[in-house]
């Protein structure tokens, strides 16, 4: 629920406004919607899109993706995200494909089974959770061995994808954050080509997409139709897209600051382009930090290596001004559950040392009464046999 305010409510606006008469006709460059950024780099900004920028994204994707009214999608991401608006809402307007809606987080797998989506987009964290769910039933090493058995592997792959609700998926896309290359390879080994996409709220998720059969692991794909990409002198990715925003709502200075003179959007990301025009994200322009030894560190490549471990769900590398960088990691959910059931300090039973014998204890009591004798807490004495592990 929203906190109480003095602002007019939606009901007040309806009561005081005359209904629109007749079929409304809007100009292509009229403002259509606002999408607010996450605020991870500062105060959230309202990204203002027009009817033109929202529609051009759907039209462009249909030039790349063979979608029809027979396709099925599962809607579960917030509708305020540009990827959900583009891939679900606007593509359904153009194709008439069927939309299924997830009821809750608890019913998600059942919703996937019900929808059997032919197009499924998600974030790396969910793709990882799918994988960890499989590993919870079949250990990773055992599954790798089974997948090498020719006939068995065929049926096992089909069973895994069917259990995830992805056996009918023709197009599977990951975006919004880096995904470990090993995770993409794992899905490819199952027979599901996991494509990567790259875009921003500022261009309505219309910038880059890996193409089926032309994807390169670790790269986010080619420019979509009508878009251009280049790398600036400082290594920043700059994109010109026909779906680029009108500007930040009531922020003209910030709107000018994020654009180049010739109309390219400054993404703030660092990258490189291969000989076939595929883009690779290598980090953020402003995320480099320097250790106390004077060495510059780019955290993104290190985080990607850490996130490739199935025991790690998320990681963050930092260390500005420190002798060396450090990482804060979030363990995988199944590992967290196992650790929660394990006592953090298991008691250990070891033979009592001479310092713990009754005779030594009596001597300690007699000497500890002297004011000049150090107390056991400050003398650094050995722990007793019943003490927890340090």
C-alpha positions in Angstrom: 0.0 0.0 0.0 1.2 3.5 -0.8 1.7 5.8 2.2 -1.0 8.5 2.7 -0.3 11.8 0.9 -2.1 15.0 0.1 -2.0 14.3 -3.6 -5.2 13.7 -5.6 -6.2 10.1 -5.9 -7.0 8.4 -9.1 -10.7 8.5 -8.1 -10.5 12.3 -7.6 -9.0 12.7 -11.1 -11.7 10.6 -12.7 -14.5 12.5 -10.9 -13.1 15.9 -11.9 -12.2 15.0 -15.6 -14.4 14.8 -18.6 -14.2 11.5 -20.5 -12.6 11.5 -23.9 -15.2 11.5 -26.6 -14.7 9.6 -29.8 -11.7 7.5 -30.8 -8.5 9.3 -29.5 -5.8 9.8 -32.1 -2.3 10.5 -30.7 0.7 11.7 -32.6 3.7 9.3 -32.8 5.9 11.6 -30.8 3.4 12.3 -28.0 4.5 10.9 -24.6 3.1 7.4 -24.0 4.6 6.3 -20.7 7.2 6.8 -18.0 9.6 4.0 -16.8 11.6 4.8 -13.7 15.2 3.6 -13.5 16.3 1.5 -10.5 18.3 4.3 -8.9 21.3 2.1 -8.6 23.5 4.9 -9.8 21.7 7.7 -8.0 18.1 9.0 -7.7 15.7 7.2 -9.9 14.9 9.0 -13.2 11.7 8.9 -15.2 12.4 7.7 -18.7 9.9 9.2 -21.0 8.9 7.2 -24.1 6.7 8.1 -27.0 4.2 6.0 -29.0 6.9 5.9 -31.7 9.7 4.5 -29.5 7.4 1.9 -27.9 6.1 0.6 -31.2 9.3 0.6 -33.1 10.8 -2.0 -30.6 8.0 -4.5 -31.2 8.2 -4.1 -35.0 12.0 -4.5 -35.0 12.0 -7.7 -32.8 9.5 -9.3 -35.2 12.0 -8.9 -38.0 14.3 -11.1 -35.9 12.0 -13.5 -34.1 9.5 -15.8 -35.9 6.6 -15.2 -33.5 3.0 -15.9 -34.3 -0.4 -16.2 -32.7 0.4 -19.8 -31.8 3.2 -18.8 -29.4 2.9 -18.7 -25.7 4.6 -16.6 -23.1 4.5 -16.5 -19.3 4.2 -13.0 -17.7 5.8 -12.8 -14.3 8.1 -9.8 -14.3 6.8 -6.4 -13.1 5.0 -4.7 -16.0 6.9 -1.5 -15.2 10.1 -3.1 -16.7 10.8 -2.3 -20.3 11.6 -5.9 -21.1 8.2 -7.0 -19.9 6.5 -4.2 -21.8 8.3 -5.0 -25.0 8.5 -8.8 -25.0 5.1 -9.5 -23.5 2.8 -6.5 -23.9 3.7 -5.0 -27.3 4.7 -8.2 -29.0 1.3 -9.7 -28.1 -0.4 -6.6 -29.6 1.4 -7.3 -32.9 1.2 -11.1 -33.0 -1.8 -12.1 -30.8 0.2 -14.7 -28.9 -1.2 -16.1 -25.8 -0.1 -14.7 -22.4 -0.2 -16.8 -19.2 0.3 -15.1 -15.9 2.2 -16.5 -12.9 0.1 -16.7 -9.7 2.9 -16.5 -7.1 6.5 -17.4 -6.5 5.4 -20.6 -4.8 3.4 -21.7 -7.9 6.0 -20.6 -10.5 7.1 -24.1 -11.6 3.4 -25.1 -11.8 2.7 -22.0 -13.9 5.6 -22.9 -16.2 4.1 -26.4 -16.6 0.7 -24.9 -17.3 1.9 -22.4 -19.9 4.7 -24.4 -21.6 6.0 -21.1 -23.0 7.5 -21.1 -26.5 9.2 -17.8 -25.8 10.7 -17.3 -22.3 12.8 -14.5 -21.0 14.3 -14.2 -17.6 17.2 -12.9 -15.5 20.4 -14.8 -14.8 19.4 -15.5 -11.2 16.3 -17.4 -12.3 18.3 -19.4 -14.9 20.7 -20.3 -12.1 17.9 -21.3 -9.7 16.6 -23.6 -12.4 20.0 -25.2 -12.6 20.4 -25.5 -8.8 16.9 -27.1 -8.6 18.1 -29.8 -11.0 21.3 -30.3 -9.0 19.3 -30.7 -5.8 17.7 -33.8 -7.4 20.7 -35.1 -9.2 24.2 -34.0 -8.0 26.2 -32.0 -10.5 29.0 -34.6 -11.0 26.5 -37.5 -11.3 24.4 -35.6 -13.8 27.5 -34.7 -15.9 28.4 -38.4 -16.1 24.9 -39.4 -17.0 24.7 -36.8 -19.8 27.7 -38.5 -21.4 25.8 -41.8 -21.9 24.5 -41.5 -25.5 21.0 -43.0 -25.3 20.3 -42.2 -21.7 21.4 -38.5 -22.2 18.8 -38.0 -24.9 15.9 -39.0 -22.6 17.4 -37.3 -19.6 17.7 -33.9 -21.4 14.1 -34.1 -22.5 13.0 -35.0 -18.9 14.9 -32.1 -17.4 13.6 -29.5 -19.8 10.0 -30.8 -19.4 10.4 -30.7 -15.6 11.3 -27.0 -16.0 8.4 -26.3 -18.3 10.9 -25.4 -21.1 10.5 -28.4 -23.4 8.4 -26.4 -25.9 10.6 -23.3 -25.7 11.8 -22.2 -29.2 13.4 -18.9 -27.9 15.0 -18.5 -24.5 16.6 -15.2 -23.6 18.6 -13.9 -20.6 19.2 -10.3 -19.8 19.4 -7.4 -17.2 22.7 -8.7 -15.7 25.8 -10.8 -16.7 25.3 -14.5 -16.9 28.2 -17.0 -16.5 29.3 -18.5 -19.8 29.3 -21.9 -18.1 25.6 -21.6 -17.3 24.8 -20.8 -21.0 26.9 -23.8 -22.0 25.0 -26.0 -19.5 21.7 -25.1 -21.1 23.1 -25.6 -24.6 24.2 -29.1 -23.5 20.6 -29.8 -22.6 19.5 -28.7 -26.1 18.2 -25.2 -25.2 20.0 -22.3 -26.9 20.0 -19.6 -24.3 20.3 -16.2 -26.0 21.6 -13.0 -24.4 20.2 -9.6 -24.8 21.4 -6.1 -23.9 19.5 -2.9 -23.7 18.4 -0.2 -21.2 15.2 1.5 -20.0 16.4 4.5 -22.1 16.0 2.6 -25.4 13.0 0.5 -24.4 15.0 -2.8 -24.3 15.8 -2.3 -28.0 19.5 -2.4 -28.6 21.2 -5.9 -28.9 20.1 -9.5 -29.1 21.9 -12.7 -29.8 20.6 -14.4 -32.9 19.7 -18.1 -33.0 22.5 -20.0 -34.6 24.8 -17.0 -34.5 25.3 -16.5 -30.8 28.7 -16.4 -29.1 29.0 -17.3 -25.5 30.0 -14.3 -23.4 28.6 -11.8 -26.0 25.2 -10.1 -25.8 24.7 -10.3 -29.6 24.3 -8.0 -32.6 22.6 -4.7 -33.0 18.8 -5.0 -33.6 17.4 -3.6 -36.9 17.9 0.2 -37.0 20.3 0.4 -34.1 24.0 1.3 -34.2 26.7 0.7 -31.7 30.3 2.0 -31.2 33.0 2.1 -28.6 34.1 5.6 -27.5 37.7 6.6 -26.9 37.4 5.8 -23.2 36.0 2.3 -24.0 32.3 3.2 -23.3 29.5 1.6 -25.3 27.5 4.1 -27.1 24.2 3.1 -28.8 21.9 4.9 -31.2 18.5 3.2 -31.3 15.2 4.2 -33.0 13.6 3.4 -29.6 15.8 5.9 -27.7 13.8 7.8 -25.1 12.4 11.3 -25.5 14.4 12.2 -22.4 14.3 12.1 -18.6 11.1 13.5 -17.2 11.6 17.1 -16.1 15.4 16.6 -16.1 16.7 18.4 -19.3 20.2 18.7 -18.0 20.6 15.0 -17.3 18.9 14.2 -20.7 21.6 16.2 -22.5 24.4 14.8 -20.4 23.6 11.1 -21.3 23.6 11.8 -25.1 26.4 12.6 -27.5 26.2 15.4 -30.0 25.3 13.0 -32.8 22.6 11.2 -31.0 24.2 8.2 -29.4 23.2 7.2 -25.9 26.1 6.9 -23.4 25.4 3.6 -21.6 28.0 3.8 -18.9 29.1 0.3 -19.8 32.5 -0.7 -21.1 32.7 -3.2 -24.0 34.3 -4.5 -27.1 32.9 -5.6 -30.5 34.2 -8.7 -32.3 34.8 -9.1 -36.1 31.1 -10.2 -36.6 29.7 -7.2 -34.8 28.8 -9.0 -31.6 29.1 -6.9 -28.4 30.7 -8.0 -25.2 30.2 -6.2 -21.9 33.5 -5.9 -20.0 32.4 -3.7 -17.0 31.2 -0.3 -16.0 33.1 2.9 -16.9 33.0 4.2 -13.4 33.4 1.0 -11.5 37.2 0.7 -11.7 38.8 1.2 -8.3 42.4 1.5 -7.1 44.0 -0.5 -4.3 46.4 1.0 -1.8 49.2 -0.5 -3.9 48.2 1.6 -6.9 46.7 -1.2 -9.0 43.4 -0.6 -10.8 40.8 -3.4 -10.5 37.8 -4.1 -12.8 35.4 -6.0 -10.6 33.1 -7.3 -13.3 35.4 -10.1 -14.7 36.2 -11.3 -11.2 32.5 -11.3 -10.3 31.6 -13.3 -13.4 34.2 -16.0 -12.5 32.8 -16.2 -8.9 29.2 -16.4 -10.2 30.1 -19.3 -12.4 30.4 -21.5 -9.3 27.2 -23.3 -8.6 27.6 -22.7 -4.9 27.5 -18.9 -5.3 24.4 -17.0 -6.3 25.7 -13.4 -6.3 28.9 -11.7 -5.6 30.3 -8.2 -5.2 34.0 -7.3 -5.6 35.3 -4.1 -3.9 38.4 -2.9 -2.2 39.1 0.7 -3.0 42.1 1.9 -0.9 42.6 -1.6 0.5 45.8 -3.6 0.0 44.0 -6.1 -2.2 40.4 -6.5 -3.4 37.9 -8.6 -1.6 34.6 -10.2 -2.5 31.3 -10.5 -0.7 29.3 -13.5 -1.8 25.8 -14.8 -1.4 25.7 -18.5 -1.2 23.3 -20.6 -3.3 19.9 -21.2 -1.7 20.2 -24.9 -1.3 23.6 -24.5 0.4 22.2 -21.8 2.7 19.5 -24.3 3.7 22.0 -27.0 4.5 24.2 -24.7 6.5 21.2 -23.5 8.5 20.6 -27.0 9.6 24.2 -27.4 10.7 25.3 -26.1 14.1 27.8 -23.3 13.4 30.2 -24.5 16.1 30.2 -28.3 16.5 31.7 -29.3 19.8 35.0 -31.2 19.6 36.3 -33.8 22.0 40.0 -33.8 22.4 42.2 -35.2 25.1 42.6 -32.7 28.0 45.8 -30.8 28.0 47.9 -30.5 31.1 46.7 -27.0 31.5 43.2 -28.3 31.8 43.9 -30.9 34.5 42.4 -30.4 38.0 45.8 -29.9 39.4 46.6 -27.1 37.0 43.2 -25.6 37.6 43.9 -25.4 41.4 47.2 -23.8 40.7 45.6 -21.2 38.4 43.0 -20.4 41.1 45.7 -19.8 43.7 47.8 -17.6 41.5 44.9 -15.7 39.9 44.1 -14.2 43.3 47.3 -12.1 43.1 46.7 -8.7 41.7 49.8 -8.9 39.5 48.7 -12.2 37.9 47.1 -12.0 34.4 43.5 -13.2 34.2 42.7 -16.2 32.0 40.9 -13.9 29.6 44.2 -12.0 28.9 46.8 -14.7 29.4 46.1 -16.4 26.0 45.6 -19.8 27.7 44.4 -22.8 25.8 40.6 -23.4 25.6 39.1 -26.2 27.6 38.0 -29.4 25.9 34.3 -28.3 26.0 35.1 -24.8 24.5 33.6 -24.2 21.0 35.9 -24.0 18.0 37.3 -20.5 17.5 
